[in-house]
Amino acid sequence: MTFEDRRSEVPVPDRIPRMQLVLSENWTMTGGRADLPTVVRWAREAEDAGFDSVMISEHIVLGPDAGVNGIMGNPRDWALPGNQDPYTPWPNSLLLLAAIAAVTDRVRLAASAVIAPLRHPLLLARELGTLDLLSEGRLMVLPNVSWSRDEYEALGVPFSRRGKLLDEHLEIWAKLWGPSPVSHKGEHYGFENVYFEPKAHRPDGPRLCLGGAGMHDAMVRRIVRYGHAFNPLGRPTPEEMRKLTRAMAAAGRDIADLEMIGGIRVVFPDDTSCADLARALESIPEQMAQGFTTFCVKPSQFTDDPGGVGAFCREVMRRVEKLS
């Protein structure tokens, strides 16, 4: 069955959508400061409200190209390539998720936009594996190449090679989750007989989510080979989904087994106001009919009250339960 067939024939699933609270980019609620204890508290409140996961993105540094396209009008909007103030706080996502793991029991931890090429794969695998063990298998990683040439130049990593570097990271990680010792000889990294202990919580490592803009061949290849979930930037077209479906089937995989992560459509009335939650959630039933099951929501787009995130999360769950 094609993606279009699924969209037209499958009714809205009789289940509650899984909600993911975006904990990055919420500095309008904290006066522009990186108030990390408050972010950790929000994660606990999201879990108590019934959210499925929390998500944190990253940058290591920002340069002038962060705002090359002009800074977003409403500071509550999504941080996209070239639209953000370079002073935007980006704390270390994995350390922050470790703190969240320590105060939560159930909620999944989504390390989104981990810019793998900016680290050595052995070091990053050690950090990811440890966080996965600490959280008892709750870690989901979205490794990507990101977009800032300035960031790559600051860290001395060739921007033009970032896709090849990510591919080699993924290959090495798959080896490291297996038996020690491990050896690798690639275009960019090489080592012999390293003992990587302890492993991650699962025998095949943390859950990997792949995604980004468009459905280029490299992304499809990575999803098919390594992906447990797919998180596109924006809404993929039917043709893009058909391309992914065909590639999954050719590899003996069913796209229905891939967790599909969508978003909600946020409209701000002006550059100083929050968006309307009810309007933003209206697109969820249509996306669920297309196979999406998990939906990202950023609280600062709907409230300016840092003390009201728990109540906001409960309101989100109350509303989405009515959609099932």
Legacy VTK file of the C-alpha trace (Angstrom):
# vtk DataFile Version 3.0
C-alpha trace
ASCII
DATASET POLYDATA
POINTS 324 float
0.000 0.000 0.000
1.368 3.423 -0.926
1.595 6.413 1.367
-1.303 8.065 -0.461
-3.377 4.909 -0.007
-2.668 4.963 3.724
-3.573 8.633 3.936
-6.909 8.189 2.164
-8.021 4.821 3.548
-6.764 4.718 7.122
-8.985 6.581 9.607
-7.590 8.591 12.468
-6.097 5.970 14.816
-8.084 5.128 17.914
-5.325 6.129 20.302
-4.005 9.183 22.094
-1.198 11.021 20.300
2.175 10.859 21.987
3.331 14.356 22.880
6.922 15.591 23.020
7.757 18.758 24.973
10.466 20.852 23.307
12.691 22.204 26.070
15.079 24.184 23.847
14.448 27.762 22.730
12.138 28.687 25.610
14.163 31.632 26.826
11.274 34.098 26.434
9.911 32.514 29.616
13.168 32.941 31.538
14.121 36.479 30.593
16.636 35.314 27.983
18.643 33.382 30.568
19.562 29.709 30.401
17.682 28.822 33.598
18.540 25.131 33.545
16.999 24.090 36.908
13.696 25.455 35.606
14.064 23.441 32.385
14.654 20.282 34.447
11.523 21.049 36.450
9.521 21.448 33.247
10.598 17.959 32.176
9.317 16.486 35.420
6.045 18.378 35.040
5.685 17.088 31.480
6.121 13.512 32.691
3.557 14.023 35.453
1.092 15.409 32.898
1.405 12.339 30.663
3.809 13.545 27.976
5.695 10.770 26.211
9.033 12.557 25.762
11.054 15.725 26.146
13.418 17.086 23.529
16.548 19.227 23.644
18.544 20.440 20.628
22.049 21.815 20.520
24.653 24.112 19.119
28.171 24.213 20.505
28.810 27.787 19.401
27.066 30.253 17.109
28.667 32.692 14.702
27.454 35.667 12.657
25.741 33.331 10.173
23.209 32.438 12.897
21.187 35.486 11.870
22.209 35.859 8.240
18.588 35.667 7.042
17.310 38.113 9.629
16.310 37.372 13.200
12.843 35.858 13.664
10.103 38.404 14.215
8.485 36.721 17.202
11.172 35.416 19.618
8.874 32.492 20.487
9.140 31.126 16.951
11.271 28.124 15.955
15.021 28.602 15.671
15.786 27.783 12.044
18.947 28.036 9.926
20.009 31.672 9.765
17.099 33.244 11.669
18.382 33.498 15.250
20.267 35.894 17.476
23.822 34.532 17.973
23.426 35.303 21.697
20.718 32.601 21.947
21.624 30.216 24.820
22.417 26.637 23.767
23.489 24.640 26.859
24.968 21.167 26.447
22.017 18.966 25.543
23.393 15.652 26.819
24.353 17.039 30.234
20.932 18.622 30.561
19.217 15.374 29.573
21.309 13.539 32.184
19.956 15.884 34.843
16.437 15.254 33.552
17.012 11.486 33.599
17.847 11.731 37.282
14.492 13.287 38.226
12.192 11.366 35.867
11.181 7.721 35.589
9.234 7.215 32.377
9.542 10.092 29.922
11.766 9.452 26.903
14.783 11.693 26.353
15.144 13.034 22.813
18.613 14.401 22.066
17.613 16.215 18.915
20.031 17.688 16.400
23.155 16.206 17.969
25.783 17.585 15.598
27.829 14.405 15.350
30.586 15.592 12.971
31.772 18.130 15.535
32.968 15.333 17.866
35.045 12.204 17.564
32.717 9.192 17.208
34.325 7.291 20.090
33.799 10.206 22.464
30.237 10.848 21.358
29.347 7.151 21.523
30.666 7.052 25.091
28.471 10.008 26.068
25.388 8.595 24.356
25.886 5.097 25.724
26.326 6.382 29.262
23.204 8.540 29.073
21.261 5.586 27.688
22.400 3.428 30.602
21.649 6.160 33.112
18.110 6.508 31.767
17.632 2.731 31.389
17.057 2.861 27.646
14.993 6.031 27.437
17.384 7.863 25.093
16.466 8.749 21.493
19.199 10.419 19.436
18.722 12.517 16.302
22.235 12.857 14.860
22.564 15.413 12.102
25.020 17.656 10.270
23.350 21.007 11.060
23.768 24.107 8.904
26.187 26.671 10.406
29.453 26.983 8.504
30.722 29.342 11.228
30.214 26.653 13.863
32.236 24.126 11.868
35.018 26.628 11.204
35.265 27.514 14.900
35.778 23.848 15.758
38.160 23.155 12.888
35.891 20.633 11.143
35.485 20.751 7.344
31.925 21.865 6.612
31.941 20.283 3.152
32.653 16.826 4.627
29.945 16.868 7.280
27.694 14.306 5.557
30.534 11.821 5.128
31.561 12.366 8.735
28.032 11.601 9.951
27.913 8.426 7.884
31.118 7.230 9.474
29.812 8.068 12.956
26.783 5.883 12.373
28.910 3.034 11.064
31.246 3.220 14.058
28.455 3.426 16.609
26.880 0.266 15.191
30.205 -1.523 15.677
30.676 -0.193 19.216
27.353 -1.530 20.469
28.577 -5.019 19.489
31.329 -7.147 21.051
34.701 -5.688 22.052
37.366 -5.267 20.802
36.364 -3.063 17.883
38.453 -1.877 14.955
37.667 0.608 12.217
39.548 1.986 9.239
37.638 4.646 7.366
38.142 7.813 5.400
38.128 10.083 8.446
38.520 7.880 11.532
40.603 4.851 12.364
41.397 2.753 15.425
42.300 -0.845 16.250
41.270 -3.184 19.048
39.499 -0.710 21.306
37.445 -2.068 24.182
34.234 -0.098 24.501
32.665 -0.893 27.868
30.021 -0.549 29.119
27.694 -0.685 26.158
24.345 1.085 25.880
21.185 -0.190 27.547
19.968 -2.070 24.451
22.186 -4.486 22.498
21.821 -2.326 19.385
22.334 0.990 21.151
20.077 4.010 21.754
17.067 4.539 19.503
18.106 6.595 16.467
15.853 9.194 14.925
16.811 10.611 11.542
15.365 13.645 9.891
15.796 17.118 8.528
14.847 19.121 5.472
13.858 17.290 2.302
14.140 13.625 1.415
17.565 13.483 -0.191
19.193 10.160 -0.975
21.636 10.255 1.939
18.830 10.793 4.444
16.797 7.938 3.006
19.813 5.656 3.153
20.480 6.549 6.808
16.850 6.076 7.826
16.606 2.705 6.119
19.830 1.390 7.598
19.804 2.857 11.105
16.511 4.610 11.848
13.972 3.763 14.515
12.130 7.057 13.995
11.732 9.801 11.406
11.418 13.493 12.305
11.175 15.707 9.214
11.730 19.454 9.203
8.359 20.598 7.943
5.682 18.417 6.375
7.008 15.810 3.894
5.210 15.582 0.575
3.383 12.412 -0.535
6.101 11.796 -3.120
8.814 12.061 -0.461
6.955 9.558 1.706
6.532 7.203 -1.238
10.280 7.384 -1.804
10.961 6.450 1.804
8.317 3.707 1.787
9.825 2.104 -1.314
13.336 2.243 0.102
12.236 0.695 3.394
10.409 -2.103 1.586
13.414 -2.801 -0.658
15.486 -3.321 2.488
12.892 -5.648 4.013
11.588 -3.046 6.445
8.023 -1.853 6.968
7.590 1.892 7.229
4.773 1.237 9.711
7.473 0.163 12.176
9.138 3.589 11.940
8.010 6.065 14.591
6.794 9.157 12.744
7.307 12.437 14.589
5.329 15.465 13.480
4.701 18.977 14.681
1.872 21.393 15.129
1.064 24.449 13.035
1.766 27.579 15.075
0.428 30.966 13.987
1.345 34.096 15.930
-1.083 37.031 15.725
1.856 39.447 15.900
5.506 39.612 17.013
4.724 40.156 20.702
1.959 37.628 21.430
1.679 33.894 22.039
-0.128 31.564 19.644
-3.498 29.894 20.158
-3.134 26.294 21.349
-6.457 24.996 20.029
-5.694 26.244 16.537
-2.199 24.754 16.634
-3.472 21.293 17.556
-6.005 21.166 14.706
-3.539 19.518 12.309
-2.908 16.474 14.531
-5.801 14.264 13.322
-4.775 14.707 9.679
-1.166 13.851 10.512
-2.235 10.805 12.502
-4.157 9.583 9.487
-0.899 9.882 7.543
0.911 7.661 10.067
2.376 10.209 12.458
2.106 9.243 16.118
4.298 11.672 18.086
3.972 15.463 18.058
6.336 18.203 19.214
5.083 21.233 21.113
7.172 24.140 22.463
5.563 25.718 25.552
6.922 29.242 25.081
4.901 29.532 21.878
1.720 29.416 23.979
2.604 30.857 27.396
5.000 33.394 28.889
4.626 31.975 32.409
7.568 29.786 33.530
5.468 28.619 36.468
2.622 27.501 34.253
4.287 24.778 32.168
2.797 21.960 34.232
-0.708 23.344 33.761
0.030 23.906 30.068
1.098 20.266 29.646
-2.061 19.044 31.347
-4.140 21.234 29.047
-2.350 19.837 25.991
-3.066 16.278 27.100
-6.687 17.118 27.863
-7.126 18.486 24.359
-5.302 15.725 22.468
-7.201 13.010 24.347
-10.333 14.376 22.715
-8.744 13.907 19.301
-8.394 10.115 19.653
LINES 1 325
324 0 1 2 3 4 5 6 7 8 9 10 11 12 13 14 15 16 17 18 19 20 21 22 23 24 25 26 27 28 29 30 31 32 33 34 35 36 37 38 39 40 41 42 43 44 45 46 47 48 49 50 51 52 53 54 55 56 57 58 59 60 61 62 63 64 65 66 67 68 69 70 71 72 73 74 75 76 77 78 79 80 81 82 83 84 85 86 87 88 89 90 91 92 93 94 95 96 97 98 99 100 101 102 103 104 105 106 107 108 109 110 111 112 113 114 115 116 117 118 119 120 121 122 123 124 125 126 127 128 129 130 131 132 133 134 135 136 137 138 139 140 141 142 143 144 145 146 147 148 149 150 151 152 153 154 155 156 157 158 159 160 161 162 163 164 165 166 167 168 169 170 171 172 173 174 175 176 177 178 179 180 181 182 183 184 185 186 187 188 189 190 191 192 193 194 195 196 197 198 199 200 201 202 203 204 205 206 207 208 209 210 211 212 213 214 215 216 217 218 219 220 221 222 223 224 225 226 227 228 229 230 231 232 233 234 235 236 237 238 239 240 241 242 243 244 245 246 247 248 249 250 251 252 253 254 255 256 257 258 259 260 261 262 263 264 265 266 267 268 269 270 271 272 273 274 275 276 277 278 279 280 281 282 283 284 285 286 287 288 289 290 291 292 293 294 295 296 297 298 299 300 301 302 303 304 305 306 307 308 309 310 311 312 313 314 315 316 317 318 319 320 321 322 323
